[in-house]
Amino acid sequence: MSAPSSLENLIEALRCLPGVGPKSAQRMAYHLLQRDRPGAQRLADALQQTLSVLRHCQRCNTFTETDICERCQSSKRDHGLLCVVETPVDMNMMEQTQAYSGLYYVLMGRVSPLDGVGPRELQLERLLARASDGVVREVILATNFTNEGEVTAHYLSEMLKSRGLRVSRIARGVPVGGELEYVDPGTLAQAMRERKSLAD
């Protein structure tokens, strides 16, 4: 005998989360229904509210409840620097470094022909317009160092440089606190290629 259709729908809906397979989704659904119905209601309410109020910032494309997010409105940020990242999570990671005080543009994805995601799907004309506003003096590409992230960075670099914009790419290398014997050869080779001269 199969589960009620509403329960099946819940299990299937939970599978949209990254890393959640059929069994994990089933465990989550039964946990919420058996042991935490108030939690299930909070989750449902939070999802409904978030979906109804969140939109994309008109300047940086991240999620916000206003037309232009607080970060883009801040006079304390360097409006001449524009860091391009793939996702809002990547932007949050950049912020945690406290090493960057400019603004961002969030692609909400990356160029991935195998997944049917090209420049048009990412609406790169919005990024081009944003970077060409006359205020931005440097665009920093901070896409991931995956095959798709590299393709995206290359495409963006060519597109932006053709407009006369200064473009840079975040460096790769050995992680802070990392020991060389545990670093993969590709990362170590990249660190060697991107080495910097030490000032006297």
Secondary structure, DSSP 8 states (H G I E B T S, - for coil): ----HHHHHHHHHHTTSTT--HHHHHHHHHHHHHH-HHHHHHHHHHHHHHHHH-EE-TTT--EESSSS-HHHH-TTSEEEEEEEESSHHHHHHHHHTT---EEEEE-SS--BGGGTB-TTTTTHHHHHHHHTSSS--EEEE---SSHHHHHHHHHHHHHHHTTT--EEE------TT--GGGS-HHHHHHHHHT------
